[in-house]
Amino acid sequence: MRPLLTVCAWILSCSAALAQAEVPFDIEEIDRFEEPWAIEKLPDGRLLLTEKRGTLLIINTDGERSLRVSGVPSVVYWGQGGLGDVMVHPDFEDNRFVYLSYVEAGVGDTRGAVVARGTLDESDRRPALRDVEVIWRQYPKQVGYGHYGHRMLFDNDGYLWISSGDRQKFTPSQDMQSNIGKLVRLHDDGSVPEDNPFVDYYAEDPFVDDEGVYPQIWSLGHRNPLGMTLDLDGRLWEIEMGPGGGDELNLIERGANYGYPVVSNGEHYDGRPIPNHDTRPEFNAPALWWTPVISPGDIMVYGGEAFSPWQGNALIAGLSSRAIVRVQLNDDGSAEELERFDMGNRIRGLQEADDGSIWVLEDHVPGVGGRLLKLTPKS
């Protein structure tokens, strides 16, 4: 009888071989990691990679060893929580700013996501984050270990976007005194842009604290947003997990309300119905939704030449679907699934490389880890 670890490795390799035989690309394994969560491309072609327990690595994709970055803040690791996304500033080559999202503890048994910014220093033998400071926090902190969201994105104008999950608490998604269940838009230092849609929302209400979170908010009514991307025209798209069904792809509009938990194209896990979007036209309906779910973990829009037929399409990382889902984004704001590629394992992250190949990050497999893969057109 094979040892358990050997069996797991054998299943993983067989799944990968099956996937490679059915997809229009070659799959190269770069390395394996413990609970990897996000990847980010550095200007020189290397990658930053986060592991959920709190490790930030610089990945040398030419075969050299990976380097662990010191100075990463302590994280609360449990359930869906831990170290999450990583982004570099658009002017990274000048300022060396790296952004991390992670979970921190609050009062009592509460916790919430934060975003911190630090400077990547590679002057010594071991790289380090210096001058790390928190620039954003989920508010209010909640009991529980799920639905942090905490994906990040810089848009073409240099604004920082953060996805904030509903923390499995439902109603805060509609509460303007909370930034839970929202997409927020900030300057790169965490300050609030004056042209955000809700800056003056409560300007005449004497009972509202001027330091409240509502000026951060760009859109509301989200559940667990785990991916954001810009299309080739600069439009912002967001992907989120639905409840029992109803995973959503949304085209994000200024100040729009996407309805959760008042409406959803899924149902509560206990079977209680939720009215569909078409019953409440005041809420923005998704451009595309899935039942059965795909369990989206990330999204990117492809712009390269290596897979030229995919230019302008969204690629979605599927967790429970164990797939990469290719979606056409239409000029009228609608979307349609074109095909999905069976990858044999849960897919957590996607990133386009400079040469048009695609970096793929698998979710963790107990006893095996999660692989970093590179996809190139079939030879």
One Martini backbone bead per residue (centre of mass of N, CA, C, O) as a GRO file, in nm:
protein
  379
    1MET     BB    1   0.097   0.036   0.022
    2ARG     BB    2   0.068   0.356  -0.008
    3PRO     BB    3   0.150   0.633   0.110
    4LEU     BB    4  -0.026   0.915   0.152
    5LEU     BB    5   0.167   1.115   0.013
    6THR     BB    6   0.200   0.948  -0.245
    7VAL     BB    7  -0.095   0.943  -0.325
    8CYS     BB    8  -0.136   1.248  -0.345
    9ALA     BB    9   0.083   1.292  -0.561
   10TRP     BB   10  -0.041   1.102  -0.768
   11ILE     BB   11  -0.312   1.244  -0.800
   12LEU     BB   12  -0.196   1.516  -0.885
   13SER     BB   13  -0.042   1.417  -1.140
   14CYS     BB   14  -0.288   1.294  -1.281
   15SER     BB   15  -0.458   1.551  -1.297
   16ALA     BB   16  -0.252   1.712  -1.461
   17ALA     BB   17  -0.237   1.519  -1.702
   18LEU     BB   18  -0.533   1.538  -1.779
   19ALA     BB   19  -0.546   1.841  -1.820
   20GLN     BB   20  -0.321   1.860  -2.038
   21ALA     BB   21  -0.482   1.677  -2.250
   22GLU     BB   22  -0.748   1.900  -2.260
   23VAL     BB   23  -0.568   2.152  -2.318
   24PRO     BB   24  -0.431   2.453  -2.495
   25PHE     BB   25  -0.180   2.381  -2.294
   26ASP     BB   26   0.108   2.402  -2.124
   27ILE     BB   27   0.243   2.255  -1.813
   28GLU     BB   28   0.442   2.415  -1.563
   29GLU     BB   29   0.626   2.342  -1.286
   30ILE     BB   30   0.784   2.543  -1.043
   31ASP     BB   31   0.633   2.505  -0.752
   32ARG     BB   32   0.583   2.459  -0.394
   33PHE     BB   33   0.333   2.544  -0.139
   34GLU     BB   34   0.200   2.680   0.162
   35GLU     BB   35  -0.087   2.811   0.128
   36PRO     BB   36  -0.143   2.971  -0.121
   37TRP     BB   37  -0.292   3.301  -0.241
   38ALA     BB   38  -0.079   3.501  -0.396
   39ILE     BB   39   0.017   3.696  -0.691
   40GLU     BB   40   0.298   3.910  -0.809
   41LYS     BB   41   0.439   4.122  -1.037
   42LEU     BB   42   0.746   4.218  -1.117
   43PRO     BB   43   0.929   4.415  -1.330
   44ASP     BB   44   1.161   4.168  -1.360
   45GLY     BB   45   0.958   3.887  -1.340
   46ARG     BB   46   0.914   3.837  -1.074
   47LEU     BB   47   0.760   3.705  -0.772
   48LEU     BB   48   0.500   3.742  -0.552
   49LEU     BB   49   0.421   3.540  -0.252
   50THR     BB   50   0.158   3.409  -0.059
   51GLU     BB   51   0.112   3.276   0.267
   52LYS     BB   52  -0.135   3.231   0.496
   53ARG     BB   53   0.054   3.218   0.763
   54GLY     BB   54   0.278   3.477   0.674
   55THR     BB   55   0.427   3.450   0.391
   56LEU     BB   56   0.680   3.617   0.197
   57LEU     BB   57   0.777   3.576  -0.149
   58ILE     BB   58   1.048   3.547  -0.376
   59ILE     BB   59   1.028   3.448  -0.717
   60ASN     BB   60   1.254   3.260  -0.905
   61THR     BB   61   1.175   3.146  -1.234
   62ASP     BB   62   1.485   3.032  -1.316
   63GLY     BB   63   1.546   2.821  -1.048
   64GLU     BB   64   1.587   2.970  -0.816
   65ARG     BB   65   1.551   3.047  -0.511
   66SER     BB   66   1.351   3.138  -0.270
   67LEU     BB   67   1.260   3.441  -0.090
   68ARG     BB   68   1.229   3.556   0.227
   69VAL     BB   69   1.037   3.805   0.378
   70SER     BB   70   1.080   4.037   0.601
   71GLY     BB   71   0.843   4.228   0.803
   72VAL     BB   72   0.590   4.079   0.837
   73PRO     BB   73   0.307   4.081   0.967
   74SER     BB   74   0.103   3.965   1.185
   75VAL     BB   75  -0.135   3.696   1.173
   76VAL     BB   76  -0.460   3.567   1.148
   77TYR     BB   77  -0.489   3.211   1.161
   78TRP     BB   78  -0.808   3.113   1.026
   79GLY     BB   79  -0.970   2.966   0.810
   80GLN     BB   80  -0.986   3.238   0.582
   81GLY     BB   81  -0.747   3.341   0.740
   82GLY     BB   82  -0.468   3.573   0.680
   83LEU     BB   83  -0.265   3.592   0.430
   84GLY     BB   84  -0.318   3.748   0.122
   85ASP     BB   85  -0.266   3.991  -0.060
   86VAL     BB   86  -0.059   4.130  -0.339
   87MET     BB   87   0.096   4.453  -0.414
   88VAL     BB   88   0.214   4.692  -0.640
   89HIS     BB   89   0.309   4.982  -0.724
   90PRO     BB   90   0.309   5.157  -1.015
   91ASP     BB   91   0.595   5.300  -0.881
   92PHE     BB   92   0.799   5.082  -0.774
   93GLU     BB   93   1.082   5.161  -0.900
   94ASP     BB   94   1.081   5.423  -0.706
   95ASN     BB   95   0.927   5.328  -0.408
   96ARG     BB   96   0.882   5.010  -0.323
   97PHE     BB   97   0.582   4.943  -0.292
   98VAL     BB   98   0.398   4.724  -0.070
   99TYR     BB   99   0.092   4.532  -0.056
  100LEU     BB  100  -0.107   4.403   0.219
  101SER     BB  101  -0.332   4.146   0.310
  102TYR     BB  102  -0.500   4.087   0.631
  103VAL     BB  103  -0.545   3.944   0.955
  104GLU     BB  104  -0.678   4.087   1.255
  105ALA     BB  105  -0.720   4.160   1.575
  106GLY     BB  106  -0.953   4.232   1.823
  107VAL     BB  107  -1.187   4.258   2.036
  108GLY     BB  108  -1.179   3.977   2.170
  109ASP     BB  109  -1.331   3.765   1.908
  110THR     BB  110  -1.226   3.957   1.690
  111ARG     BB  111  -1.202   4.038   1.328
  112GLY     BB  112  -0.998   4.169   1.043
  113ALA     BB  113  -0.921   4.335   0.770
  114VAL     BB  114  -0.616   4.453   0.615
  115VAL     BB  115  -0.402   4.724   0.493
  116ALA     BB  116  -0.056   4.733   0.399
  117ARG     BB  117   0.247   4.939   0.384
  118GLY     BB  118   0.568   4.887   0.221
  119THR     BB  119   0.924   4.859   0.186
  120LEU     BB  120   1.135   4.713  -0.043
  121ASP     BB  121   1.439   4.559   0.074
  122GLU     BB  122   1.749   4.450  -0.121
  123SER     BB  123   2.038   4.526   0.012
  124ASP     BB  124   2.040   4.266   0.144
  125ARG     BB  125   2.044   3.932   0.161
  126ARG     BB  126   1.764   3.989   0.295
  127PRO     BB  127   1.462   4.062   0.243
  128ALA     BB  128   1.255   4.360   0.327
  129LEU     BB  129   1.017   4.520   0.522
  130ARG     BB  130   0.957   4.865   0.553
  131ASP     BB  131   0.758   5.080   0.703
  132VAL     BB  132   0.499   4.953   0.819
  133GLU     BB  133   0.150   5.038   0.739
  134VAL     BB  134  -0.173   5.093   0.813
  135ILE     BB  135  -0.445   5.206   0.571
  136TRP     BB  136  -0.669   4.972   0.634
  137ARG     BB  137  -1.005   4.880   0.767
  138GLN     BB  138  -1.228   4.684   0.881
  139TYR     BB  139  -1.580   4.787   0.946
  140PRO     BB  140  -1.647   4.608   1.179
  141LYS     BB  141  -1.546   4.384   1.372
  142GLN     BB  142  -1.571   4.017   1.378
  143VAL     BB  143  -1.709   3.728   1.428
  144GLY     BB  144  -1.512   3.501   1.272
  145TYR     BB  145  -1.360   3.322   0.951
  146GLY     BB  146  -1.509   3.482   0.706
  147HIS     BB  147  -1.528   3.687   0.436
  148TYR     BB  148  -1.291   3.909   0.361
  149GLY     BB  149  -1.158   3.911   0.071
  150HIS     BB  150  -0.896   4.121   0.023
  151ARG     BB  151  -0.865   4.250  -0.248
  152MET     BB  152  -0.650   4.409  -0.499
  153LEU     BB  153  -0.627   4.733  -0.690
  154PHE     BB  154  -0.493   4.910  -0.962
  155ASP     BB  155  -0.560   5.164  -1.155
  156ASN     BB  156  -0.501   5.388  -1.421
  157ASP     BB  157  -0.508   5.635  -1.184
  158GLY     BB  158  -0.393   5.507  -0.895
  159TYR     BB  159  -0.612   5.361  -0.753
  160LEU     BB  160  -0.726   5.194  -0.461
  161TRP     BB  161  -0.863   4.870  -0.439
  162ILE     BB  162  -1.108   4.709  -0.214
  163SER     BB  163  -1.225   4.403  -0.101
  164SER     BB  164  -1.522   4.353   0.115
  165GLY     BB  165  -1.652   4.132   0.299
  166ASP     BB  166  -1.941   4.017   0.494
  167ARG     BB  167  -1.854   3.803   0.723
  168GLN     BB  168  -2.128   3.637   0.738
  169LYS     BB  169  -2.360   3.894   0.813
  170PHE     BB  170  -2.509   4.034   0.563
  171THR     BB  171  -2.631   4.335   0.646
  172PRO     BB  172  -2.364   4.513   0.612
  173SER     BB  173  -2.389   4.544   0.296
  174GLN     BB  174  -2.625   4.787   0.363
  175ASP     BB  175  -2.426   4.946   0.556
  176MET     BB  176  -2.297   5.277   0.567
  177GLN     BB  177  -2.131   5.223   0.857
  178SER     BB  178  -1.991   5.007   0.669
  179ASN     BB  179  -1.719   4.823   0.486
  180ILE     BB  180  -1.895   4.580   0.455
  181GLY     BB  181  -1.976   4.462   0.149
  182LYS     BB  182  -1.751   4.619  -0.029
  183LEU     BB  183  -1.618   4.872  -0.235
  184VAL     BB  184  -1.307   5.042  -0.228
  185ARG     BB  185  -1.169   5.386  -0.265
  186LEU     BB  186  -0.825   5.494  -0.286
  187HIS     BB  187  -0.551   5.610  -0.208
  188ASP     BB  188  -0.223   5.498  -0.169
  189ASP     BB  189  -0.249   5.601   0.157
  190GLY     BB  190  -0.582   5.570   0.234
  191SER     BB  191  -0.716   5.798   0.134
  192VAL     BB  192  -0.992   5.998   0.030
  193PRO     BB  193  -1.153   6.070  -0.236
  194GLU     BB  194  -1.349   6.346  -0.326
  195ASP     BB  195  -1.510   6.170  -0.573
  196ASN     BB  196  -1.663   5.998  -0.413
  197PRO     BB  197  -1.999   5.911  -0.388
  198PHE     BB  198  -2.018   5.936  -0.036
  199VAL     BB  199  -1.894   6.197   0.088
  200ASP     BB  200  -2.199   6.363   0.096
  201TYR     BB  201  -2.429   6.173   0.203
  202TYR     BB  202  -2.415   6.296   0.532
  203ALA     BB  203  -2.365   6.611   0.556
  204GLU     BB  204  -2.665   6.682   0.709
  205ASP     BB  205  -2.597   6.476   0.945
  206PRO     BB  206  -2.548   6.519   1.291
  207PHE     BB  207  -2.511   6.186   1.362
  208VAL     BB  208  -2.254   6.186   1.182
  209ASP     BB  209  -1.942   6.094   1.149
  210ASP     BB  210  -1.687   6.234   0.962
  211GLU     BB  211  -1.506   5.953   1.013
  212GLY     BB  212  -1.643   5.765   0.853
  213VAL     BB  213  -1.659   5.502   0.602
  214TYR     BB  214  -1.842   5.594   0.357
  215PRO     BB  215  -1.628   5.748   0.169
  216GLN     BB  216  -1.490   5.476   0.064
  217ILE     BB  217  -1.734   5.402  -0.098
  218TRP     BB  218  -1.848   5.266  -0.419
  219SER     BB  219  -1.985   4.986  -0.342
  220LEU     BB  220  -2.268   4.762  -0.276
  221GLY     BB  221  -2.391   4.441  -0.208
  222HIS     BB  222  -2.175   4.232  -0.112
  223ARG     BB  223  -2.020   3.933  -0.025
  224ASN     BB  224  -1.743   3.758  -0.170
  225PRO     BB  225  -1.488   3.933  -0.296
  226LEU     BB  226  -1.214   3.763  -0.502
  227GLY     BB  227  -1.220   3.976  -0.755
  228MET     BB  228  -1.030   4.208  -0.968
  229THR     BB  229  -1.067   4.395  -1.286
  230LEU     BB  230  -0.947   4.518  -1.592
  231ASP     BB  231  -1.021   4.604  -1.888
  232LEU     BB  232  -0.918   4.730  -2.197
  233ASP     BB  233  -1.115   4.996  -2.116
  234GLY     BB  234  -1.112   5.023  -1.779
  235ARG     BB  235  -1.311   4.842  -1.659
  236LEU     BB  236  -1.476   4.723  -1.370
  237TRP     BB  237  -1.442   4.395  -1.232
  238GLU     BB  238  -1.636   4.151  -1.034
  239ILE     BB  239  -1.594   3.864  -0.813
  240GLU     BB  240  -1.837   3.638  -0.648
  241MET     BB  241  -1.971   3.465  -0.394
  242GLY     BB  242  -2.233   3.292  -0.339
  243PRO     BB  243  -2.431   3.108  -0.190
  244GLY     BB  244  -2.663   2.880  -0.291
  245GLY     BB  245  -2.555   3.004  -0.536
  246GLY     BB  246  -2.485   3.280  -0.745
  247ASP     BB  247  -2.244   3.352  -0.881
  248GLU     BB  248  -2.063   3.665  -0.956
  249LEU     BB  249  -2.052   3.901  -1.232
  250ASN     BB  250  -1.941   4.246  -1.216
  251LEU     BB  251  -2.016   4.564  -1.320
  252ILE     BB  252  -1.876   4.855  -1.203
  253GLU     BB  253  -2.050   5.122  -1.044
  254ARG     BB  254  -2.113   5.419  -0.934
  255GLY     BB  255  -2.291   5.372  -0.637
  256ALA     BB  256  -2.373   5.082  -0.647
  257ASN     BB  257  -2.626   4.822  -0.590
  258TYR     BB  258  -2.608   4.448  -0.562
  259GLY     BB  259  -2.824   4.346  -0.305
  260TYR     BB  260  -2.686   4.221  -0.079
  261PRO     BB  261  -2.930   4.013   0.083
  262VAL     BB  262  -3.195   4.086  -0.070
  263VAL     BB  263  -3.047   3.974  -0.327
  264SER     BB  264  -3.026   3.664  -0.529
  265ASN     BB  265  -2.930   3.376  -0.737
  266GLY     BB  266  -2.952   3.244  -0.461
  267GLU     BB  267  -2.937   3.058  -0.156
  268HIS     BB  268  -2.954   2.956   0.134
  269TYR     BB  269  -2.803   2.691   0.289
  270ASP     BB  270  -3.095   2.610   0.430
  271GLY     BB  271  -3.306   2.692   0.170
  272ARG     BB  272  -3.373   2.969   0.183
  273PRO     BB  273  -3.500   3.215   0.011
  274ILE     BB  274  -3.397   3.451  -0.244
  275PRO     BB  275  -3.449   3.703  -0.417
  276ASN     BB  276  -3.419   3.799  -0.720
  277HIS     BB  277  -3.308   4.053  -0.914
  278ASP     BB  278  -3.579   4.081  -1.092
  279THR     BB  279  -3.751   4.192  -0.829
  280ARG     BB  280  -3.512   4.439  -0.802
  281PRO     BB  281  -3.428   4.700  -1.011
  282GLU     BB  282  -3.251   4.885  -0.811
  283PHE     BB  283  -3.058   4.657  -0.854
  284ASN     BB  284  -2.770   4.527  -0.960
  285ALA     BB  285  -2.708   4.302  -1.195
  286PRO     BB  286  -2.550   4.053  -1.315
  287ALA     BB  287  -2.372   3.966  -1.600
  288LEU     BB  288  -2.303   3.690  -1.444
  289TRP     BB  289  -2.410   3.351  -1.350
  290TRP     BB  290  -2.386   3.062  -1.109
  291THR     BB  291  -2.574   2.743  -1.144
  292PRO     BB  292  -2.357   2.602  -1.056
  293VAL     BB  293  -2.079   2.667  -0.901
  294ILE     BB  294  -1.726   2.791  -0.915
  295SER     BB  295  -1.571   2.940  -0.700
  296PRO     BB  296  -1.427   3.220  -0.695
  297GLY     BB  297  -1.071   3.349  -0.654
  298ASP     BB  298  -1.022   3.497  -0.940
  299ILE     BB  299  -0.923   3.768  -1.178
  300MET     BB  300  -0.860   3.824  -1.535
  301VAL     BB  301  -0.732   4.008  -1.814
  302TYR     BB  302  -0.643   3.942  -2.134
  303GLY     BB  303  -0.351   4.102  -2.341
  304GLY     BB  304  -0.194   3.910  -2.509
  305GLU     BB  305  -0.029   3.695  -2.766
  306ALA     BB  306  -0.008   3.391  -2.704
  307PHE     BB  307  -0.345   3.411  -2.658
  308SER     BB  308  -0.504   3.581  -2.885
  309PRO     BB  309  -0.813   3.477  -2.865
  310TRP     BB  310  -0.823   3.605  -2.550
  311GLN     BB  311  -0.848   3.887  -2.597
  312GLY     BB  312  -1.046   4.048  -2.343
  313ASN     BB  313  -1.072   3.816  -2.162
  314ALA     BB  314  -1.182   3.642  -1.895
  315LEU     BB  315  -1.016   3.489  -1.613
  316ILE     BB  316  -1.120   3.228  -1.389
  317ALA     BB  317  -1.079   3.113  -1.070
  318GLY     BB  318  -1.152   2.780  -0.971
  319LEU     BB  319  -1.233   2.590  -0.706
  320SER     BB  320  -1.468   2.373  -0.710
  321SER     BB  321  -1.429   2.354  -1.035
  322ARG     BB  322  -1.131   2.316  -1.119
  323ALA     BB  323  -1.091   2.593  -1.296
  324ILE     BB  324  -1.077   2.774  -1.602
  325VAL     BB  325  -1.269   3.060  -1.691
  326ARG     BB  326  -1.398   3.176  -1.997
  327VAL     BB  327  -1.485   3.526  -2.070
  328GLN     BB  328  -1.702   3.742  -2.224
  329LEU     BB  329  -1.679   4.098  -2.268
  330ASN     BB  330  -1.916   4.331  -2.326
  331ASP     BB  331  -2.002   4.650  -2.423
  332ASP     BB  332  -2.301   4.629  -2.267
  333GLY     BB  333  -2.220   4.454  -1.985
  334SER     BB  334  -2.210   4.179  -2.071
  335ALA     BB  335  -2.180   3.811  -2.035
  336GLU     BB  336  -1.993   3.502  -2.143
  337GLU     BB  337  -1.939   3.180  -2.152
  338LEU     BB  338  -1.702   2.983  -2.342
  339GLU     BB  339  -1.503   2.825  -2.134
  340ARG     BB  340  -1.349   2.537  -1.966
  341PHE     BB  341  -1.061   2.432  -1.768
  342ASP     BB  342  -0.941   2.142  -1.656
  343MET     BB  343  -0.710   2.123  -1.367
  344GLY     BB  344  -0.777   1.912  -1.109
  345ASN     BB  345  -0.768   2.180  -0.929
  346ARG     BB  346  -0.764   2.429  -0.723
  347ILE     BB  347  -0.802   2.777  -0.804
  348ARG     BB  348  -0.661   3.092  -0.682
  349GLY     BB  349  -0.458   3.217  -0.915
  350LEU     BB  350  -0.378   3.497  -1.148
  351GLN     BB  351  -0.118   3.579  -1.407
  352GLU     BB  352   0.036   3.783  -1.630
  353ALA     BB  353   0.295   3.772  -1.831
  354ASP     BB  354   0.512   3.939  -2.034
  355ASP     BB  355   0.487   3.691  -2.265
  356GLY     BB  356   0.168   3.579  -2.217
  357SER     BB  357   0.177   3.404  -2.011
  358ILE     BB  358   0.048   3.197  -1.730
  359TRP     BB  359  -0.011   3.229  -1.401
  360VAL     BB  360  -0.073   2.959  -1.162
  361LEU     BB  361  -0.259   2.911  -0.854
  362GLU     BB  362  -0.288   2.676  -0.631
  363ASP     BB  363  -0.439   2.523  -0.400
  364HIS     BB  364  -0.436   2.352  -0.123
  365VAL     BB  365  -0.287   2.027  -0.057
  366PRO     BB  366  -0.279   1.796   0.158
  367GLY     BB  367   0.065   1.698   0.171
  368VAL     BB  368   0.155   1.890  -0.097
  369GLY     BB  369   0.022   2.159  -0.176
  370GLY     BB  370   0.083   2.445  -0.390
  371ARG     BB  371   0.102   2.527  -0.721
  372LEU     BB  372   0.318   2.672  -0.956
  373LEU     BB  373   0.216   2.771  -1.279
  374LYS     BB  374   0.281   2.747  -1.640
  375LEU     BB  375   0.128   2.883  -1.930
  376THR     BB  376   0.148   2.755  -2.266
  377PRO     BB  377   0.135   2.705  -2.570
  378LYS     BB  378   0.112   2.453  -2.760
  379SER     BB  379   0.380   2.269  -2.921
   0.00000   0.00000   0.00000
